[in-house]
Amino acid sequence: MLIALHFYLRFQMKMGLFTKREINALKEHEYISEGSSICEPVMQKLWNLLFRMVPATLAPNCLTLAGLLTNISTTMIMIYYNPDGNKEVPGWVNVTSAFGVIMYQVLDALDGKQSRRTRDGPVEELFDHGFDSISTVCVILGCCYCLKLGQSPMVILFQMCLSELCCYTAIWQKFVTGVMRFGRIDVTEGQLVVAFIHILYAISPSIFDKDIPGLNLPLRYACVIGSMVSTILFIIQQLSIILKGRSSKRTSTAQTPVTLFPAIPIGLAIGLQVIVAMTTSVFQDLHCLYLITFGLIESKITVRLIVAHVTKGRMPLFDRILLGPILLLLISQLNGSILLDRILLLCVCVYSLQNWIFYFWTVAIEICEHLNIYCFNVTSRPHPYRRMPPG
């Protein structure tokens, strides 16, 4: 069934993704941001120093992709040495993980500067924020495994759901207002804290096992509580902006119920993530694969919201990638085979991965075709050709 859905999706993609109005919106799109976090003025000095080494002819998307691949690679090393998230790993693994987080942060900053130097269009925004949604999964999973939270998998699940919702509400707020707003405590500070945790663990692995004096609370759980509180506050701040329904000529939508539509797909995804975890055995048995699978699902929904923003279109209420976890839930309830549940989870993960890659790449290519640009080349443009008719 999932294979049939895949080919049906490919057929629909060939018909063209964007209407004529959405194509015009792509051509008029501009990236606007405001605000600065506490650490940004200091980090800007490092970013500006490194930016001098970036060739002027390098495409911004190459930097974004390099950062993501580095982050994924270092996270996979952590998972390889600590597949259950409750073991002590060699110190160099944590140093590598810290390096991956910092490299992603630096390259993520440099791609923005390179975009402003070369071109700053919707395809660069798609890569930037789309890869951020994948990086969020890698960073949180790596940090939770570093803290050996695999002994409390539901804590990891709750932290992952909050982090994915945090990333989503930031894009949702931009979808409503047209402006990316950065708070005083933002992603830069979060990434620096994660890198510090990795380094601290490499120096003294037992430090997170110690209780905080007077609280009888291990330091690892204090880190989790601090992260959850700051994430919840950020989500509340973004939701307050969304509910105010601010609009201007830069917004994706007017002050209509359409601005609340993005709540439905992400609500379904997170709801399924929690329900399947609590009603089946697959999460307890394979929580790493489970979290990666749902991370891909929620990232795909975030990418759909990014596309809706840059095209000034509507956010679909349902995405086909959600059929995977729905089938997982239904089949798990109808059979009592743990082995079948594990095989099905692996199939859903593979389906979600190919669905994410295919959709992302198809959108990127079509945007490039309509704007007559290359995705990884800023020094030349394609030759004239016959474009796909708008759908």
Summary of the structure (lengths in Angstrom):
residues: 391
radius of gyration: 21.0
end to end distance: 26.1
largest distance: 71.0
contacts: 1290
relative contact order: 0.14
helix: 72%
strand: 2%
